Amino acid sequence: MTIDVMLPYYGDVAMMKAAVDSVLSQSDRDFRLTIVDDGYPDESLPAYFAGLTADDSRIRYFRNEQNLGANGNYRKCLSLIEHEYVVIMGADDIMLPNYLETVRRGFTDLTVSIVQPGVEVIDENGSVYRPLGDKVKDYLRRRAVGDSSDAVLAGEAVAKSLITGDWLYFPSVAWRSDAIRKHSFREQYDVVQDLALAMDIVMDGGKMMVMDTVCFQYRRHRESDSSVRALDGRRFAEERAFFDECVRDFQRLGWQKATRAARLHVSSRLHALTLAPKVIDKRMWNGLQKLATHAVKP
């Protein structure tokens, strides 16, 4: 059972090469690595990619003719899936050697469409750390799975948990290919597109396997695109639009507890409040107004 590993690339060259090396170092050798280069300008890369594909027939390389952006490049990756299971990893993240064998074990339950394995967070220097937001994610995840080391979640319960606070780590998630192709990424989102995809699959009856085994390193940059978007308010405008969509979707399904959680979106409001001191320090007054509005608006 070959697993497609999609690597949409834009960003730091050294981190991308480390991500590629981590895939090639997997204990489970049955994978297909597809790199989709979104037009990153670096003169050294053509020779590097040519060497990769010449040395290993499991590696494919594509370069977009024009820049597609994050969402567009994710959707391009979906069009290149060939096998039953797929992971869309970040170009700066690291698979620990046991990643593929772990998620493959998760899919032995044939009812599962999504596998979220154990993750540790690393900073831009590769050091493991736990920011406050990730401590909250850990707490919400533990509440969702209880005392189980591996738990299968489904329906309103997991929808309510994820909409209360998104504890998924998208680049580490493995997906059943038919489910991810059926729903794809919503084109209007650039920050919450991963949560929207998971929610679409859950609302369609898909199940999620949550595993304890740590097998992936998620890199959290202090000045990432999502962080900048948060400071100027764009992230929260997008989140609110998504929550409003979820209210309508959950009501249609009769999921009243999930509907209430979507209306409240407590962790998103708290996140906005925690960023206020940083926004004030940077004198981003327009952003501060947007954060305050998001935090208190009914």
Secondary structure, DSSP 8 states (H G I E B T S, - for coil): --EEEEEEE-S-HHHHHHHHHHHHT-S---EEEEEEE-----TTHHHHHHHHHHH-TTEEEEE-SS--HHHHHHHHHHHT--SSEEEE--TT-EE-TTHHHHHHHHTTSTTEEEEEEEEEEE-TTS-B---HHHHHHHHHHHHHHTT-SEEEEEHHHHHHHHHHS----GGG-EEEHHHHHHH---TT-SSSHHHHHHHHHHHTT-EEEEEEEEEEEEE--TT-HHHHHHHTTHHHHHHHHHHHHHHHHHHHHT-HHHHHHHHH-HHHHHHHHHHHHHHHHTT-HHHHHHHHHHHH--
